[in-house]
Amino acid sequence: MAIKEEIQSTIENNDVVLFMKGTRNFPQCGFSGQIVQILSYLDVPFKDVNCLETDEIRQGIKEFSNWPTIPQLYIKGEFIGGADITREMFQSGELASYLSSKGIEVKQPAKA
C-alpha cells in the first residue's frame, strides 16, 4: 500500500510526471527517451521517476495505472499513456494543446 500512496503523492504534487526506465539525463530504453525528447522539445518541466530503481516502483506503477508497460506519462494527475500515445499526440499538435489547456506553458513549434 505504501508504494501506491507514494505514486499518488508524486502525481498529485507535480504537474507533469514521467515514470520511465532510467532518468531524463540517461534514459535506459528508447521509448522513455522519446518522451523525454518530446517534453524537452516543448520545454515542459517534468518530474522523472526511474522505475528501474526498485521492483516495487516498477510493478507498482503498472498496477496503479492498470497499464502493462513503462514509460507512463501523467499530466495534472491524469494518465495520458505510453510512448505511442504521447508521440501521436505530439505529432498531431494535441499534446501541446492539452498541456496549454491545463495551464502548462509550452514552447510552440515553428510552423513549416
C-alpha positions in Angstrom: 0.0 0.0 0.0 2.9 2.4 0.7 4.1 2.4 -2.9 0.6 3.3 -4.2 0.5 6.2 -1.8 4.0 7.3 -2.9 2.9 7.2 -6.6 -0.3 9.1 -5.9 1.6 11.7 -4.0 4.2 12.1 -6.8 1.4 12.5 -9.3 -0.6 15.0 -7.2 2.5 17.1 -6.4 3.9 17.5 -9.9 2.1 18.9 -13.0 3.9 16.5 -15.3 5.3 13.2 -14.3 7.1 10.6 -16.4 7.5 7.2 -15.0 10.3 5.8 -17.1 13.2 3.4 -17.5 16.3 5.4 -16.5 16.3 9.2 -16.0 15.8 12.2 -18.1 19.6 12.6 -18.5 20.1 8.9 -19.0 17.1 7.1 -20.5 17.6 3.3 -20.5 15.0 2.5 -23.2 14.2 4.1 -26.5 10.5 4.7 -25.6 11.4 6.5 -22.4 13.9 8.5 -24.4 11.3 9.5 -27.0 9.0 11.0 -24.3 11.9 12.9 -22.7 12.8 14.3 -26.2 9.1 15.4 -26.8 8.8 17.1 -23.4 12.2 18.7 -23.7 11.3 19.9 -27.2 8.1 21.5 -25.9 10.2 22.9 -23.0 7.8 21.4 -20.4 9.2 20.9 -16.9 8.6 17.4 -15.6 9.4 15.1 -12.8 11.1 11.9 -13.9 10.8 8.7 -11.8 13.2 5.9 -12.6 11.2 2.7 -12.5 14.3 0.6 -12.7 15.4 1.7 -9.2 13.2 -0.9 -7.4 10.9 -3.8 -8.3 8.3 -2.1 -6.0 8.0 1.0 -8.1 8.3 -0.9 -11.4 5.4 -3.2 -10.6 3.6 -0.6 -8.5 3.1 1.9 -11.4 1.8 -0.8 -13.7 -0.8 -1.8 -11.1 -1.6 1.8 -10.2 -2.5 2.7 -13.8 -3.6 -0.7 -14.9 -1.3 -0.2 -17.9 1.3 -3.0 -18.5 4.2 -1.0 -19.9 6.7 1.7 -19.0 7.0 4.7 -19.7 3.9 6.3 -18.4 3.1 10.0 -18.7 0.8 11.8 -16.3 -0.4 15.4 -16.7 -2.2 17.2 -13.9 -3.0 13.9 -12.3 -4.4 12.3 -15.4 -2.8 9.3 -17.0 -2.0 10.1 -20.7 -0.4 6.9 -21.9 2.9 5.5 -23.1 5.3 6.3 -25.9 3.0 5.6 -28.8 0.1 7.7 -27.5 2.4 10.5 -26.4 4.1 10.5 -29.8 0.9 10.5 -31.7 -0.5 13.4 -29.6 2.7 15.3 -30.1 2.7 14.8 -33.9 -0.9 15.9 -34.2 -0.4 19.0 -32.0 -2.8 17.6 -29.5 -0.2 17.3 -26.7 0.8 20.9 -26.8 -2.8 22.0 -26.9 -3.7 19.6 -24.0 -0.8 20.9 -21.9 -1.8 24.5 -22.6 -5.4 23.8 -21.7 -4.1 22.5 -18.3 -2.2 25.8 -17.7 1.2 24.3 -18.5 3.2 26.6 -20.7 4.7 25.0 -23.8 7.1 26.2 -26.5 5.0 26.3 -29.6 6.7 24.5 -32.5 7.6 26.7 -35.5 5.2 26.3 -38.4 6.7 24.7 -41.5 
